[in-house]
Amino acid sequence: MSWVPASRETKFGILLSRITEPYLAFFRRFIPPLGMIDISPIVAIFVLNYLITRGVFEVYRLIRASLM
């Protein structure tokens, strides 16, 4: 949304901000911006990807264990 600042004021931009800001705020507490570049969204995406991948693997493992 930072590439097109006017998009933040749309209904979609406000909704997206309400959904993502609580999650990103956690990472912004620990990762300061590097000049004008905020890398906390990149770290947040990697963490979310890891958690989703790990969660899918655990569900698969539990299903497989229950079938055997």
C-alpha positions as CSV (number, residue, x, y, z in Angstrom):
1,M,0.0,0.0,0.0
2,S,3.0,2.3,0.4
3,W,3.6,2.4,-3.3
4,V,0.2,3.9,-4.0
5,P,-0.5,6.0,-0.8
6,A,-4.0,7.1,-2.0
7,S,-5.1,3.4,-1.9
8,R,-4.8,3.5,2.0
9,E,-7.9,5.7,2.1
10,T,-10.2,3.4,0.1
11,K,-12.5,0.9,1.9
12,F,-10.3,-2.0,0.8
13,G,-7.2,-0.2,2.1
14,I,-8.8,0.4,5.5
15,L,-10.0,-3.2,5.7
16,L,-6.6,-4.5,4.8
17,S,-4.9,-2.3,7.3
18,R,-7.3,-3.4,10.1
19,I,-6.4,-7.1,9.3
20,T,-2.6,-6.8,8.9
21,E,-1.6,-4.1,11.3
22,P,-2.0,-6.1,14.5
23,Y,0.2,-8.8,13.1
24,L,2.8,-6.4,11.7
25,A,2.9,-4.3,14.9
26,F,4.4,-7.3,16.7
27,F,7.4,-7.4,14.3
28,R,7.8,-3.7,14.2
29,R,8.4,-3.7,17.9
30,F,11.6,-5.8,17.4
31,I,12.7,-4.8,13.9
32,P,13.4,-1.1,13.5
33,P,13.2,0.4,10.0
34,L,16.4,0.7,8.0
35,G,16.2,4.3,6.9
36,M,13.0,4.5,4.9
37,I,12.8,0.8,4.4
38,D,10.7,-1.3,6.7
39,I,11.7,-5.0,6.5
40,S,9.2,-6.2,9.1
41,P,6.6,-7.2,6.5
42,I,9.2,-9.4,4.8
43,V,10.0,-11.1,8.1
44,A,6.3,-11.4,9.0
45,I,5.6,-13.2,5.7
46,F,8.5,-15.6,6.2
47,V,7.2,-16.4,9.7
48,L,3.7,-16.9,8.5
49,N,4.8,-19.1,5.7
50,Y,6.8,-21.2,8.1
51,L,3.9,-21.5,10.5
52,I,1.5,-22.5,7.8
53,T,3.9,-25.0,6.3
54,R,4.7,-26.5,9.7
55,G,1.0,-26.6,10.6
56,V,0.1,-28.5,7.4
57,F,2.9,-30.9,8.0
58,E,1.7,-31.6,11.6
59,V,-1.9,-32.1,10.5
60,Y,-0.7,-34.5,7.8
61,R,1.4,-36.4,10.4
62,L,-1.6,-36.7,12.8
63,I,-3.9,-38.0,10.1
64,R,-1.3,-40.5,8.9
65,A,-0.7,-41.7,12.5
66,S,-4.4,-42.1,13.1
67,L,-4.9,-44.2,9.9
68,M,-2.1,-46.7,10.8
